Amino acid sequence: MGVQGIFVKELEEALISGEIDIAVHSLKDMPTDISPEFRLAAVGMRIDARDAFVSKNGDSFTTLPQGAIIGTGSERRAVQMKSMRSDIRIRDIRGNIDTRLKKLYSGEYDGIIVAAAALLRMGLKEKIAEYLPINPFLPSVGQGALAVEIEASNKEMYDIVSNVNEEQTWQCVQAERAFLSTLGGGCRTPIAALGTFSGGLLHLEGMVADREGTRILRDEETGAFDTYVNIGRSLARKLLSMGAGELLLEKEK
């Protein structure tokens, strides 16, 4: 529909009207710049950040026949697919998970790529033909995590909701969001990032690409877990120094 955060906006209107006390979002759908009226109060434990491949005949992505048609609404996924298989034909797909699966099994596509977390949360694990590797399929910022949003002035609700915050996931996704915010990219720009913990340190990988997939910039940054925002900003500056700004300007054109 061409409007970033359109479903987020609908829930925020319900928060302002008092119809609801908390809003639960898929974090990857939330804009990085939240209105001062609202507050991100907690994130749940990330269940799986990877992309999942679902095919009509049970093929994996690598074993699909030449010229297979793959459905995705994500420019990021399209770019990453092209980097692996230039023969694949990519066709846009919209709708919720049920709608996309119906389109797949009706024969419109040979396969589709969706967030693994979406299928897992809906009890559709058996539909997954393959979990796609992080390299090259680095996920969207916040993918796999649920976020709880409240009115910024509602301290009582914050005290309740913040108890369910999963700290490691929070630090990882905030590093990812700082990366995205520093780049200034939108939800449809080919940008990806994933934060993980290892050896007491936070490791962040990031990617920026052009829409054709001819230029893919990728790098990483590691630091102390309590410097997560600085890690995200530092990685974004790295990629900007590699030419990411030019790719983002191309997207705006």
Disulfide bonds with the S-S distance in Angstrom:
none
